[in-house]
Amino acid sequence: MSVLVMQLAGPLQSWGAASRFARRSTENAPTKSGVLGLLAAAQGRRRTDDVSDLSRLRFGVRVDQPGVRLRDFQTAHHADTGEPMPVSERFYLADAVFLAAVEGDDRLISELDRALWAPVFLPYLGRRSCPPAEPISRGIVRDSELEAVLRNHKWIASTWYQEKRKWEPTIELGAWIDAAPGERADHEIRDLPVSFDPAHRRYALRGQKHLTVRFPNPRGHDPIAALGGE
C-alpha cells in the first residue's frame, strides 16, 4: 500500500458536509468528499463518473494550522427574471493549513499524484472561490500506513504561525482518520461520496477516529535558557 500526502493551504477554504439551502457551513477540517472531489477533478472525471474506487481509499487529515472562521453574505438574481434570490450565508476558514492523505493501491495512488501535478480541471479547496496557495501534492510514501504518515510527517504550518508557537516545548495537533472495519468510531460524518452527479448527489456515513499527534517543537525557544538559567 502507498500513501499520497497533500498540503491543503490557501487564503480561504470551505469544506461543507451539512449545508442546507441558503446557509453554507464549513467543517473545521477538510471532508473526505471534498478531497476526493478535488482528486477526481484533477484526473478529469466528470461529476457523473463512477468514484467508487476513490471512495475505497482510506482518508485522514491533520490540522497543522486551524485558521480563523469567517462568515460572508452573498446575493444573486435569477438569470431569466432578474428577481433577487434569498441572501446566502457562507462560512470559510481563513489562513488554515491541513495535511491530508489517502492510502490505497500503489497504481491508483501514483495516478492521483500525477494528476495533481498536471490537473485536467483546476483544484480548489472546497469551493471554486478558494484556490490553493501552494502545490497540493507532497509526494508518495511507499510501503507505509496512513496513521504513521499523519504522526510522522513534519509540521507544515506557515512560518509565522510556527513562530507564534515557539514558546511551546511540545506541539500537539489534532487529526482524524477513517475508522477501520470493525473499529469503534469516535465520530460519524456524512461525507463518503456515492455519487457526485448534480441530479442526485449521494453521500454515505463515514466513521472517524480521532488522533492526537505530539512532537518536540522544531522552533522551540526556552526563555530561561536564553537568560542563562538552568
C-alpha positions in Angstrom: 0.0 0.0 0.0 1.1 3.6 -0.6 0.0 6.9 0.9 -0.4 10.1 -1.1 0.4 13.1 1.1 -1.3 16.5 0.4 -0.9 20.1 1.7 -4.2 22.0 1.7 -3.4 25.7 2.2 -4.9 28.9 0.9 -6.3 32.2 1.9 -9.8 30.7 2.2 -11.1 27.1 2.4 -14.6 25.8 2.9 -15.5 22.1 3.5 -19.2 21.6 3.8 -20.8 18.4 4.9 -24.2 19.5 6.1 -25.1 22.7 4.1 -28.7 23.4 3.7 -30.5 25.9 1.4 -29.1 29.4 1.9 -26.7 28.5 4.8 -23.4 27.0 3.6 -21.4 25.9 6.5 -17.9 24.5 6.7 -16.3 21.8 8.8 -13.2 22.5 10.9 -11.1 20.3 8.6 -11.4 19.0 5.0 -14.0 16.4 4.3 -13.4 13.2 2.5 -15.9 14.1 -0.2 -14.2 17.4 -0.7 -10.7 15.9 -1.1 -11.9 13.0 -3.3 -13.8 15.5 -5.4 -10.5 17.5 -5.8 -8.7 14.3 -6.9 -11.4 13.3 -9.3 -11.4 16.7 -10.9 -7.6 16.6 -11.2 -8.0 13.3 -13.1 -10.6 14.8 -15.4 -13.5 12.8 -14.2 -17.0 14.2 -14.8 -19.5 14.5 -12.0 -21.5 11.7 -13.4 -18.5 9.3 -13.5 -18.1 6.4 -11.1 -16.0 7.3 -8.0 -16.3 4.0 -6.1 -12.5 3.3 -6.4 -11.8 6.7 -4.8 -14.3 6.2 -2.0 -12.5 3.0 -1.0 -9.3 4.9 -0.3 -8.6 5.3 3.4 -8.6 9.0 4.3 -7.0 11.1 7.0 -6.4 14.7 7.8 -4.2 16.6 10.3 -4.9 20.1 11.5 -1.5 21.8 11.3 -2.9 25.4 11.4 -6.6 25.7 12.3 -7.2 29.1 10.7 -10.0 31.5 11.6 -13.7 31.0 10.8 -15.2 33.8 8.6 -18.8 34.5 7.6 -19.8 36.1 4.4 -23.2 37.1 2.8 -23.8 36.7 -0.9 -26.6 38.0 -3.1 -27.8 36.7 -6.5 -30.6 37.2 -9.0 -32.5 34.8 -11.3 -30.9 34.9 -14.7 -34.3 34.8 -16.6 -36.4 37.2 -14.4 -33.9 39.3 -12.6 -35.7 38.7 -9.4 -33.5 38.6 -6.3 -32.8 35.3 -4.7 -32.5 34.8 -0.9 -29.4 36.1 0.7 -26.8 33.3 1.1 -24.8 32.9 4.3 -21.4 31.2 3.7 -18.7 30.2 6.1 -15.0 29.9 5.4 -11.7 29.0 7.1 -9.1 31.7 6.6 -5.3 31.0 6.7 -5.7 27.4 7.6 -3.2 24.6 6.7 -4.0 20.9 6.7 -2.0 17.8 6.0 -4.3 15.4 4.2 -3.5 11.9 3.0 -5.2 8.9 1.2 -4.0 5.3 1.4 -4.6 2.7 -1.3 -3.3 0.6 -4.1 0.1 1.7 -5.5 -1.1 2.2 -9.0 -4.1 4.4 -8.2 -2.1 6.4 -5.7 0.6 7.1 -8.4 -2.1 8.1 -10.9 -3.6 10.6 -8.4 -0.2 12.1 -7.7 0.5 12.6 -11.4 -2.9 14.2 -11.8 -2.3 16.7 -9.0 0.9 17.9 -10.9 -1.0 18.2 -14.2 -4.7 18.6 -13.3 -7.4 18.4 -16.1 -9.7 20.6 -14.0 -8.1 23.2 -11.6 -8.3 22.1 -8.0 -9.9 24.2 -5.3 -10.3 23.9 -1.6 -13.9 23.1 -1.1 -15.4 25.9 -3.3 -14.4 27.4 -6.7 -13.6 30.7 -4.9 -10.9 29.0 -2.8 -7.8 28.3 -4.9 -4.8 26.6 -3.2 -1.8 28.8 -2.4 0.8 26.0 -2.7 1.2 22.9 -4.8 -1.1 20.2 -3.3 1.0 17.1 -3.7 3.8 16.5 -1.2 4.7 13.1 -2.7 4.0 9.5 -2.1 5.1 7.4 0.9 5.6 3.8 -0.2 5.0 0.7 2.0 3.6 2.7 4.8 0.3 3.2 6.6 -1.9 6.3 6.8 -1.7 6.7 10.5 2.1 6.5 10.6 2.3 9.2 7.9 0.0 11.5 9.9 2.0 11.0 13.0 5.5 11.3 11.5 5.2 13.9 8.7 6.9 17.2 9.6 4.8 20.2 10.7 3.7 22.2 7.6 2.1 25.2 9.3 3.1 28.7 7.9 6.4 30.1 9.2 4.6 33.0 11.0 2.3 30.5 12.8 5.1 28.3 13.9 7.0 31.4 15.2 3.8 32.3 17.1 4.0 29.0 19.0 7.7 29.0 19.6 7.2 29.1 23.4 5.6 25.7 23.4 8.1 22.9 24.0 5.8 20.3 22.6 3.4 20.8 19.6 0.1 18.9 19.8 -2.0 18.6 16.7 -5.4 17.0 16.2 -6.1 14.6 13.4 -9.0 12.5 12.0 -8.7 9.2 10.2 -11.1 6.7 8.7 -12.1 4.1 11.3 -11.0 0.6 10.1 -13.7 -2.1 9.6 -14.9 -3.3 12.9 -13.2 -0.5 14.8 -15.2 1.8 17.0 -15.6 5.3 15.6 -15.3 8.4 17.7 -17.5 10.4 15.3 -19.6 9.9 12.2 -20.0 12.3 9.3 -22.0 12.0 6.1 -19.2 12.8 3.6 -18.4 9.5 1.9 -19.3 10.1 -1.8 -21.5 7.6 -3.5 -22.2 9.9 -6.5 -21.3 13.5 -7.4 -24.0 13.6 -10.1 -25.7 17.1 -9.7 -29.0 15.5 -10.4 -28.7 13.1 -7.5 -25.8 13.7 -5.2 -25.5 10.9 -2.6 -23.2 10.6 0.4 -22.9 7.8 3.0 -22.0 7.9 6.6 -18.3 7.5 7.5 -16.8 6.6 10.8 -13.8 8.6 12.0 -11.2 8.0 14.7 -9.5 11.0 16.4 -5.8 11.1 16.9 -3.5 13.4 18.9 -0.1 13.9 17.3 2.7 15.2 19.6 6.3 16.1 18.8 9.0 18.4 20.1 8.6 21.9 18.8 11.1 22.3 15.9 11.1 26.1 16.6 11.0 25.7 20.3 12.6 28.5 22.3 13.4 28.2 26.0 13.3 31.7 27.6 15.1 30.5 30.7 18.0 29.1 28.8 18.2 32.3 26.8 18.8 34.2 30.1 21.5 31.8 31.1 19.3 29.9 33.6 19.2 26.2 34.2 
